[in-house]
Amino acid sequence: MGSQKHVVLLLSVLLILNSLLFSGADEDHYYEFILQETEITKLYSTKTILTVNGSFPGPEIRVRRGDTVYVNVLNQGRSAVSFDWQGFEDPVDGSNELIQPGKNFTYEIELDDEIGTLWWHARSAWAKATVHGAFVILPAADEEYPFPTPTSDQIIIFGEWFKQELTEANETIAAGQADGYTINGHLGETYGCSNDTTYLLEVAYEGLYLLRLINAVANETMVFAIAQHSFTTVGQNATYSQRSFSTSLTLAPGQTLDVLLSANQNVGQYYITAQPSSGRHNTTGVIQYLTSTGV
């Protein structure tokens, strides 16, 4: 009887050790991207755009440092498209290959030391305008952030909107040519169109938020600000960076920034602005406080 107890105890210890050894192990993640033609109405007009899974921007990929990601892309659109995985240390096989209509391709992305925010997009200029999304790389299971743990994190993607139909003929999109700029696909109030929506960021008083900013605008530097708030930059292009403080942020085309936002103002709404360096158009959003504890 005593020997049986020792065996049970030994097995329990081995199970615990096995759990500790593999709890932080790298994982495989699988995503399905379906390229399809989707009708979207903005600026009082409806047009067909190429999307991934019917959304603009496209779906978010969220994994951990060291994981392996498999993305199967099925092209149900009318034109051949290739994908670019922006900012990864190792080249992604197949990035230069065109996925023909009716065909699919599976990308395998092995993560190394990347940490923070990157993004994916179609390679050609006409498709990239609507086919893009965030690629978030969290710390490994046994790692912590090198800054205070945020209440939550939020993706903010700056995009552009064209009234014209975008096709293979639109391979080069000139700076300032866009008819509007977007925050997570929302044009905001600036353009005076009652049917257009406004990006809303809800925060709790005294919460700490990690904003993952991505400039998906092809040829414009974007300037981002939130009225009466400041930012602490903690990372850029999937690496941690030395902390810096500012009341506005400037992102070059294709750049990503990870910044901390402290929700420390009085309860209410505050404007979010994103403006291209050309100054031709800008877009707005709103930050809304949910509670006012301590105010």
C-alpha positions in Angstrom: 0.0 0.0 0.0 2.8 2.3 0.9 4.6 1.7 -2.4 1.4 2.5 -4.3 1.2 5.8 -2.5 4.8 6.6 -3.5 4.0 5.7 -7.1 1.0 8.0 -7.1 3.0 10.8 -5.5 5.8 10.4 -8.1 3.4 10.5 -11.0 1.8 13.7 -9.5 5.2 15.3 -9.2 6.1 14.3 -12.8 2.8 15.8 -14.1 3.4 19.0 -12.3 7.0 19.3 -13.7 5.7 18.5 -17.2 3.1 21.2 -16.9 5.7 23.7 -15.8 8.1 22.8 -18.6 5.5 23.1 -21.3 3.2 25.8 -20.1 5.4 28.4 -21.8 6.1 26.3 -24.9 5.7 27.9 -28.3 2.3 27.3 -30.0 1.0 26.9 -33.5 -1.8 29.2 -34.7 -4.0 28.8 -37.7 -5.9 31.5 -39.5 -8.2 31.5 -42.6 -8.2 34.6 -44.8 -10.8 34.7 -47.6 -10.1 37.4 -50.2 -13.5 38.6 -51.5 -15.2 41.5 -53.3 -17.3 43.5 -50.8 -19.7 46.5 -51.3 -19.0 49.3 -48.8 -20.7 52.8 -48.7 -18.6 55.8 -47.6 -18.7 59.5 -48.6 -22.3 59.1 -50.0 -21.2 56.5 -52.5 -21.1 52.7 -52.7 -18.3 50.8 -54.4 -16.9 47.3 -54.4 -13.5 46.8 -52.7 -11.3 43.8 -52.1 -11.4 42.7 -48.4 -10.3 39.9 -46.2 -13.2 38.0 -44.5 -15.5 40.9 -45.6 -14.0 43.5 -43.3 -12.0 46.8 -43.7 -9.5 46.8 -42.1 -8.9 43.0 -42.2 -8.8 40.6 -39.3 -6.2 40.8 -36.5 -3.6 38.1 -35.9 -2.8 37.8 -32.2 0.0 35.4 -31.0 2.9 35.2 -28.6 6.7 35.7 -29.1 8.2 32.5 -30.5 5.0 31.0 -31.9 4.5 29.8 -35.4 1.6 31.1 -37.5 -0.1 29.5 -40.5 -2.3 31.8 -42.6 -4.3 30.1 -45.4 -5.3 32.7 -48.0 -8.1 31.7 -50.4 -8.5 34.2 -53.3 -12.2 34.6 -54.2 -11.5 38.0 -55.8 -11.2 38.8 -59.5 -7.4 39.6 -59.5 -4.2 37.8 -58.4 -2.9 39.1 -55.1 0.3 38.6 -53.1 0.8 39.3 -49.4 3.6 41.2 -47.5 4.3 40.4 -43.9 5.8 43.7 -42.8 8.8 43.9 -40.4 9.5 40.3 -39.6 13.1 39.3 -39.0 13.1 36.3 -41.3 11.6 36.4 -44.8 8.2 34.7 -45.2 8.2 32.1 -47.9 5.7 32.8 -50.7 5.5 36.6 -50.2 6.5 37.2 -53.8 4.1 34.6 -55.2 0.8 35.7 -56.7 -2.3 33.9 -55.5 -4.5 33.5 -58.6 -8.3 33.8 -58.4 -9.8 30.6 -57.2 -6.5 29.4 -55.7 -5.1 29.4 -52.1 -1.7 29.6 -50.5 -0.7 28.9 -46.9 2.0 31.2 -45.3 4.1 29.9 -42.5 5.5 32.6 -40.2 8.0 31.5 -37.5 8.4 34.3 -34.9 11.7 34.9 -33.3 12.4 38.0 -31.2 9.6 40.2 -32.6 7.5 41.7 -29.8 4.8 44.3 -30.1 2.9 45.4 -33.2 3.5 44.6 -36.9 1.0 44.3 -39.8 0.2 42.5 -42.9 -1.0 43.8 -46.3 -1.5 43.1 -49.9 1.7 43.9 -51.9 0.2 45.9 -54.8 -0.8 49.5 -54.1 -4.4 49.1 -55.3 -5.1 46.1 -53.1 -3.1 47.3 -50.1 -5.5 50.2 -49.6 -8.2 47.9 -48.4 -6.4 44.6 -47.7 -4.4 45.0 -44.5 -4.6 44.3 -40.8 -2.7 44.1 -37.5 -0.3 41.4 -36.4 0.1 41.6 -32.6 2.9 39.7 -30.8 2.4 39.4 -27.1 5.1 38.5 -24.6 5.6 34.7 -24.2 3.6 33.0 -21.5 6.5 33.3 -19.0 7.3 36.9 -19.8 6.0 40.2 -18.6 5.9 43.7 -20.2 8.9 45.9 -19.3 6.4 48.6 -18.3 3.3 48.7 -16.2 0.7 46.1 -17.3 -2.0 47.8 -19.3 -5.7 47.5 -18.5 -6.1 46.4 -22.1 -4.7 47.1 -25.6 -6.4 48.6 -28.6 -5.5 48.5 -32.3 -5.6 51.8 -34.2 -5.0 51.6 -37.9 -4.8 54.7 -40.1 -6.1 54.1 -43.6 -7.2 55.9 -46.7 -10.4 55.9 -48.7 -10.8 56.4 -52.5 -14.1 57.2 -54.2 -12.7 55.6 -57.4 -12.8 51.9 -58.0 -9.3 50.5 -57.2 -8.1 47.9 -59.7 -4.8 46.6 -61.1 -4.7 49.8 -63.2 -4.1 51.8 -59.9 -0.7 50.4 -59.2 0.7 53.7 -58.1 -1.3 55.8 -55.7 0.1 59.3 -55.4 0.3 61.2 -52.1 -2.7 63.4 -51.4 -4.8 61.5 -53.9 -7.1 59.9 -51.3 -10.6 61.3 -50.8 -10.5 60.7 -47.1 -8.6 59.1 -44.2 -9.8 56.6 -41.7 -9.3 55.3 -38.2 -10.0 51.6 -38.1 -12.2 52.1 -41.3 -14.2 55.0 -39.8 -14.0 58.4 -41.6 -15.4 60.4 -38.7 -17.2 63.7 -38.7 -14.8 65.8 -40.7 -16.3 65.0 -44.1 -19.9 66.0 -43.3 -21.5 62.7 -44.4 -24.2 61.6 -42.1 -23.9 58.0 -43.1 -20.2 57.8 -42.2 -19.2 56.3 -38.8 -16.8 57.6 -36.1 -14.2 55.6 -34.3 -15.0 55.3 -30.6 -12.4 54.4 -27.9 -14.0 53.6 -24.6 -11.8 53.9 -21.5 -12.3 53.6 -17.7 -11.1 56.4 -15.5 -7.5 55.8 -14.3 -7.1 52.9 -16.7 -3.8 52.4 -18.6 -4.2 51.5 -22.2 -1.6 50.2 -24.7 -2.4 51.7 -28.1 -1.0 49.8 -31.0 -0.8 52.3 -33.9 -0.3 51.3 -37.5 0.1 53.7 -40.4 -1.3 51.8 -43.4 -1.5 55.0 -45.6 0.6 54.4 -48.7 2.4 57.7 -49.1 1.5 59.9 -46.2 3.1 60.5 -42.8 0.2 60.6 -40.2 0.1 62.8 -37.1 -2.0 61.4 -34.2 -3.3 63.1 -31.1 -6.0 62.9 -28.4 -7.2 66.2 -26.9 -5.8 66.9 -23.4 -4.0 63.6 -23.3 -0.3 62.6 -23.7 1.5 59.4 -24.7 4.4 57.3 -23.5 6.1 55.5 -26.4 7.3 52.0 -25.4 7.9 50.2 -28.7 8.1 50.6 -32.4 8.1 48.2 -35.4 7.9 45.1 -33.1 10.8 46.0 -30.7 10.7 47.6 -27.3 12.1 51.1 -27.3 13.4 53.7 -24.8 10.4 55.5 -23.3 9.6 58.9 -24.6 6.8 61.3 -23.9 4.7 63.5 -26.2 1.3 65.0 -26.8 1.2 64.0 -30.5 2.7 61.1 -32.5 4.1 61.1 -36.0 4.1 57.8 -38.0 5.8 57.4 -41.4 4.1 55.2 -44.0 4.2 51.6 -42.8 5.4 52.4 -39.3 4.0 51.0 -36.1 4.2 52.4 -32.6 3.2 51.0 -29.2 2.2 53.7 -26.8 0.7 53.9 -23.3 -2.3 56.2 -22.7 -3.2 57.0 -19.1 -7.0 57.8 -18.8 -6.6 60.5 -16.2 -8.9 63.3 -17.4 -12.3 64.2 -16.2 -15.3 62.2 -17.4 -16.5 63.1 -20.8 -15.6 62.8 -24.5 -12.4 64.0 -26.2 -11.5 64.3 -29.8 -9.0 61.9 -31.5 -7.4 63.3 -34.6 -5.3 61.8 -37.4 -4.0 64.1 -40.0 -1.7 63.5 -43.0 1.4 65.6 -43.4 0.0 67.1 -46.6 -2.8 68.6 -44.6 -5.3 67.9 -47.4 -7.8 65.9 -45.2 -8.0 64.7 -41.7 -10.2 62.3 -39.7 -11.5 62.3 -36.2 -12.6 59.9 -33.6 -13.8 60.1 -30.0 -12.4 58.8 -26.7 -15.3 58.2 -24.2 -14.8 57.8 -20.4 -17.1 55.1 -19.0 -16.7 56.1 -15.3 -15.5 59.1 -13.2 -14.3 57.5 -10.0 -12.3 60.0 -8.0 -13.3 63.0 -10.1 
